[in-house]
Amino acid sequence: MNPRLTLLTASRVLQQIRADHRTVALLLIVPCVLMGLLAWVFQDTPVFDQVGPALLGVFPFVVMFIVTSIATLRERTSGTLERLLAGPLGKADLMFGYAIAFGLVAIIQALVATAFAIYVCDLDVAGPVWVLVVIAVLDAVLGTALGLLASAFAHTEFQAVQFMPAFILPQFLLCGLLVARDRLPDVLSTISDFLPLSYAVDAMSAVASQVEPLGDVGPDLGIIAAWVVAALVLGALTLRRRTD
C-alpha cells in the first residue's frame, strides 16, 4: 500500500462528497432526523435515554453502509475504478483511501448527531460525551468498512441495497437492542458474540449508564476496530476492477 496514493484517493472521494449535496444531507441530516423522531415518540418517558445512546451508534452505522456500498459500486460500474486500477493505484490504496475519506465524514456526522441528541433532544448520558462520540465515529467507520466489503460482491446498485438486510438486519436483531443478549437462546447468544454491532451497543450502553465506562468500553472498541481492519483487508482482496 502506498500512503501517498491512499491519501490522494481520500482527497478525491472527499471532493466528490462535497460536490454531492444530497449525499451530504443524507450523511448529516438523516441521523439527526431519526434521533429527533425517536425523542418525540418517547417524550416524557425514560425510553429515549435507555435506547438513544445505542441508536446513536446504529443510525450512522446504517447510513454509512448504504452510502459507501453504493458509491463504490457506482465507480466500478461506470468504469472509473477500472481506469484507476490500471495505473499504480492498488486495491488496498483504494479501500483505505475510501475508509479515510468516509472516516473523516463520520467524525463530522458523529459530532453533529451527538450534539443534536444531547443538546436538542436532551439525551441524558452518565459517562463522558467524548467517549460517546468516539464510539459513534467507530461505528460509522465500521459501517463504511462493511459497505466497502459488500460492494465487492454486488453487481448493481439495487443489489448493493439488498445486501443491507444480509449485513445489517441480523446484527440489529441480535445486538441486544431489542432483547438483552443474555436472554437470547443459547445459539443466538453465541452468534451475537461474533457480530461487531453487539459490541457497539454494549459500549454505548456502558457510556449511558456509567460515570467512568472506559474500563468496560476498551475491549469493545478493540473488537470493533479489528472488524474494521478485517473488512477493509477482505474487501481489498475481493474487489473487482469492473462489473461484468
N, C-alpha and C positions, 0 to 999 in steps of 0.2 A: 504494500500500500504506500502510495506517495502522498505525504502530508500536503504538499503544495496543490496537487490535483484534487485532493479531498476538499481543501478549503475553497478552491475555485468552483467546485461543484456546489458546495454550500452557498457560495455567493450568488451563483446563477439561480439556484432554487429560491433564495430569498427575494431576488429581483422579480422572479415570476410571481411569487406570492403577493408581493407589494402591489404589483400591477393588476392583480385579480381581486377586485374589491368584494365580490361575492364570497370568495373563499375567506378573506379576512373577516367578513361579517359572520360567516359560519363558525370560524375558529374562536372568535372573541365574544360574540353576542349570544350564540345558542346556549352555551353552558350557563350563562347568567339568566337567560330567559327560563331555562329549566329549573334552576335553583329558585328563582322568584316564584314560579308557578307552584313548586313544591312547598315553599314557605306560605304561600297564600292558601293552599289546600289545607294545610295543617296549622293554620294560625290559631293561637290561644290553646295550643296543645303542646306536650313535650316531644311529640313525634319528630318534628323537624330537627330539633337538637340531637336526637338519637340517630337518625339516618342521614342527616345533612352532611356531616363530615365524610362519611363513606361515599356518598354520591358525588361529593366534590372531587373525588378521585375517579369515579366511574364515568361521569359525563365527559371530561376531557379525554379519557382513555378511548371511549367510543368514537368521539368526533375525530380525533387524530387518526384512528384506524381507518375510518371511511375516507378522509381527505387524502391520506398518504397512499393508500392502496390504489385509489382511482388516479391520482396524479402520476404515480409511477407507471401504471399500466398505459395511460394516455401517451406517455413518452415512447413506450415500446411500440404501440400500435401505429403511432404517427411516423415511425422510422427514426425519430430523434435519438433514441437510445442506441440503435444500431450504428448511426453515424458517430456518436460519441465514443462508443467502444471500439470503433475501427481505428482510432488513434491510440495514444499512450494511456488513456484513461482505463483503469481496471475496474472490475466489478466491485471490489472492496472499496475503492475510491468513491464510486457512485453511491453505494449503500451507506457508507459512513458519512459522506457529504450530505445526503438526504437527512440522515439522523441528526447531524449537527444543525442543519437549517431548521428542521422542524422542532428540534430541541430548543433552539432559541425562541421560536414561536411559542413553544409550550411554556417557557418561562413567563412570557408576557400573558399568555392565556391563563396560567395558574394564578398570577398576581391579580389580574382583573377579576377572575371568578371568585377567588378567595376574599378579596376586598369587598366585592358585591355581596357575598354571602354573609360576611361578618358585619359590615357597616350599613348595609341597606336592609338585608333580611334578618339582621340581629341573631345570627347563628352564634351560639354560646359554646366555646370550647375551653376545657380546663387547661390544656397544655399550651406551649408556645405557638404563636401563629406562624412563625417562620418554619417550624417543623412541618406544619400543615401544608405550607407552600412547597417545601421540598418534596414531600410525598406526592402532592398533586402534579408537580413537574415530572417526577419519575414515572408516575402512572401515565402521563401524556406521552412521554418518550417510549414507554412500553407499548402504547397503542401505535405509535409510529413504527416501531420495530416489527410488530406483528403485522401491521399493514403492508410494510415492505415485503415481508415474507409471503403474505397472502397474494400479493400482486404477481409474484413469481409463478404462481400456479394458475392464474386466471388468464383467459383468452380475450374476454371483453369486459367493458366497464360494468355491465349487468352482472357478469359472473363475480366480479370483484365485490359488488354489493352483496351478492348471495353468500359470500364467504363470511360475512358478519355473523349470521346465526351460528355457523360452524365454529368460529373462533371465539365469539363473544358470549352468546346466549348460555352455553353450558357453564362458563365461568360465572356469569351473573347469577345463575340459579344455585350454584354450589359454593359461592364465595362467603356465605354467612350473612348476607344482607337480608335475605328473606327468612331463612331459618338458621339458627346458630349451628355452626359446623359440628359441634359435639352432640347435637341432637339429630344429625342426619343418620340414615342407615350406614352400617359399617363400610359397605362397598363405596357408597357415595362420599363418605367422610374421607376414605383413603384417596379417592380420586381428587378430592378438593385439595389435599395436601400437595399435589403436584401442579396445581394451577396458580399462576402468578397473581391473578386478581384476588385470590383468597388472602394473600399476604398484604396486598394493598389495603384491603378492607380492615384487616387486623391492625395495621399500622394507623390508619385513620381513626379507628375506634379507640385505640390507646391514647392518641392525642386528645380526642374528645373527652375522655374520662379521667385522665391522669395529669397531674400538675407537672410531673417530671417523667415523661414517657421514653426518654432517649434510650434507656437500657432495654426496653421492650421492642422498640421500632428498629433498632440497629440490625438485628438478624433479618427482619422482614425486608428492609431496604436492600440488604445484600443479596437476598434471593431474587428480588425484582431486577436488580442491576445485572445479575447473572443471566436472567431470562432475556434482558435487552441485548446483551452481547451475543448470546447463543442465537437469538432470532436474526440478528444482523449478519452473523457469520454464515448461518444456514441459508439466509436469503441471498447472500453473495455467491454461494456455491450453486444455488439452483436457479439464479437469474438467467433468463434467456435474452439474447440480443434482440430478437424480434418475435412477433406472434405470427404463427403460420396461418 
